[in-house]
């Protein structure tokens, strides 16, 4: 039952992070219109051919997780505190994607994925999470007429609403998603590794 709960948690985490990143891109767009455009174009191109689809959904997650979590994060933790190593590996992951909108999105992703990898010591969880995240991106952003996964954007009203929030409500919504991401991440880590997390210790303290 535990693996089912772990991967169910990873799916929920993907949805929460995707939503939080949409809000983040929406906030950034208030100050720099068009910042998310390269992100949309990248996912549209990726959905146009079977080869690109395989690359983005299968090959890229395996290669990137092996490089950024399996190698970079692993070796950074040998010389730096784990939290600093996670931030640096996430920054490298973000800069690897170059375009400003992609850098923001992937840096945020890298922080959470790095935390999961650090706690569990296994990149298989982050590879699955990465694959699911890329699939979610395509379903949300691939609006090109050539898209293999469909010509219409998935949940267009949700995307338009969440990215169109005024700055203050968007920041408040972002804070809510950050809390939810923290809670779900702690639960996934506990289920995947059996290690007591900050949240679990607080719960136990509260009931003792």
C-alpha positions in Angstrom: 0.0 0.0 0.0 2.9 2.4 0.8 4.2 2.7 -2.9 0.6 3.5 -4.0 0.4 6.2 -1.4 3.9 7.6 -2.3 3.1 7.9 -6.1 -0.3 9.2 -5.3 1.4 11.9 -3.2 3.8 12.6 -6.1 0.9 13.1 -8.5 -0.7 15.5 -6.0 2.6 17.3 -5.6 2.9 17.7 -9.4 -0.5 19.3 -9.5 0.3 21.6 -6.6 3.7 22.6 -8.0 2.2 23.2 -11.5 -0.4 25.5 -10.0 2.1 27.3 -7.9 4.4 27.8 -10.9 1.4 29.2 -12.9 0.8 31.8 -10.2 4.5 32.6 -10.1 4.6 33.1 -13.9 1.5 35.2 -13.6 3.1 37.4 -11.0 6.2 37.8 -13.1 4.1 38.7 -16.1 2.7 41.7 -14.2 6.3 43.2 -14.2 7.6 41.7 -17.4 4.8 40.9 -19.9 5.6 38.0 -22.2 8.0 36.3 -19.7 6.0 33.1 -20.0 5.9 33.1 -23.8 9.1 31.1 -24.3 7.8 28.5 -21.8 4.6 28.1 -23.8 6.4 27.9 -27.1 8.8 25.2 -25.7 6.0 23.0 -24.6 4.1 23.5 -27.9 7.1 22.4 -29.9 7.6 19.4 -27.7 4.1 18.1 -28.4 4.4 18.2 -32.2 6.2 14.9 -33.0 6.5 11.5 -31.4 10.3 11.9 -31.1 10.0 15.2 -29.2 7.2 13.7 -27.1 9.4 10.7 -26.2 12.3 13.0 -25.4 10.4 15.3 -23.1 8.3 12.6 -21.3 10.9 9.8 -21.0 14.4 10.7 -22.0 14.8 14.2 -20.5 13.5 13.2 -17.1 15.9 10.3 -16.9 18.9 12.3 -18.1 18.2 15.5 -16.1 17.4 13.6 -12.8 20.6 11.6 -13.2 22.6 14.7 -13.8 21.1 17.3 -11.4 20.0 15.1 -8.6 22.0 11.9 -9.0 25.3 13.6 -9.6 25.3 17.3 -8.9 23.2 17.2 -5.7 24.9 14.0 -4.5 28.4 15.5 -4.8 27.5 18.9 -3.5 26.1 17.3 -0.3 29.6 15.9 0.3 31.0 19.4 0.8 28.0 21.6 1.6 25.0 21.4 4.0 22.1 19.6 2.3 19.8 22.6 2.1 22.5 24.7 0.4 23.2 21.8 -2.0 19.5 21.5 -2.9 19.3 25.3 -3.7 22.5 25.2 -5.9 21.4 22.1 -7.8 18.0 23.7 -8.3 19.6 26.9 -9.6 21.8 24.8 -12.0 18.6 23.0 -13.1 16.8 26.3 -13.7 19.7 27.9 -15.6 20.0 24.8 -17.8 16.6 25.8 -19.3 17.8 29.3 -20.2 14.6 31.2 -21.0 13.5 33.5 -18.0 10.0 31.9 -17.7 11.5 28.4 -17.8 14.3 29.3 -15.3 11.6 30.5 -12.8 9.5 27.4 -13.3 12.3 24.8 -13.2 14.2 26.4 -10.3 11.0 26.1 -8.2 10.6 22.5 -9.4 14.2 21.8 -8.6 13.8 22.8 -5.0 11.0 20.4 -4.3 12.4 17.5 -6.3 15.8 18.1 -4.6 14.1 17.9 -1.2 12.4 14.6 -2.1 15.6 13.1 -3.5 17.7 14.2 -0.5 15.3 12.7 2.0 14.7 9.4 0.2 18.1 8.9 -1.3 16.5 7.6 -4.5 16.2 9.3 -7.8 13.5 6.9 -9.1 10.9 8.9 -7.2 12.1 12.2 -8.8 12.3 10.6 -12.3 8.6 9.6 -12.0 7.7 13.0 -10.6 9.6 14.7 -13.4 7.8 12.6 -16.1 4.4 13.4 -14.6 5.3 17.0 -14.3 6.3 17.3 -18.0 3.1 15.5 -19.0 1.1 18.0 -17.0 2.9 20.9 -18.6 2.0 19.6 -22.1 -1.6 19.1 -21.2 -1.8 22.6 -19.8 0.4 24.5 -22.3 0.4 22.7 -25.7 -2.1 24.7 -27.8 -0.4 24.3 -31.1 -2.5 22.9 -33.9 0.0 20.1 -34.4 -0.1 18.9 -30.8 -0.2 15.1 -30.6 -1.9 15.3 -27.2 -4.8 17.4 -28.5 -5.3 20.8 -30.1 -7.1 22.3 -27.1 -5.4 23.4 -23.9 -6.3 21.3 -20.9 -8.3 23.2 -18.3 -8.0 26.5 -20.2 -10.3 28.4 -17.8 -8.2 27.4 -14.8 -4.9 28.4 -16.4 -6.4 31.8 -17.5 -7.9 32.4 -14.1 -4.8 31.5 -12.0 -2.4 33.4 -14.2 -4.7 36.5 -14.4 -5.0 37.1 -10.7 -4.1 40.6 -9.4 -0.7 40.7 -7.7 -1.9 40.7 -4.1 -4.5 37.8 -4.4 -1.9 36.0 -6.4 0.7 36.3 -3.7 -1.8 35.1 -1.0 -2.7 32.2 -3.3 1.0 31.4 -3.7 1.5 31.3 0.0 -1.4 28.9 0.3 0.1 26.6 -2.3 3.5 26.8 -0.6 1.9 25.5 2.6 0.2 22.7 0.8 3.4 21.8 -1.1 5.3 21.7 2.2 2.6 19.4 3.8 2.4 17.0 0.9 6.2 16.9 0.4 6.7 16.0 4.1 4.0 13.3 3.8 5.7 11.8 0.7 9.1 11.9 2.3 7.8 10.1 5.4 6.0 7.5 3.3 8.9 6.9 1.0 11.7 6.9 3.5 10.1 6.2 6.9 12.1 9.1 8.3 10.4 11.5 10.7 10.0 14.9 9.1 9.4 18.3 10.8 5.7 18.0 10.3 5.5 14.5 11.7 7.5 15.5 14.8 5.1 18.5 15.3 2.1 16.3 15.0 3.5 13.7 17.5 4.4 16.5 19.9 0.9 17.9 19.6 -0.7 14.6 20.5 1.7 13.6 23.2 
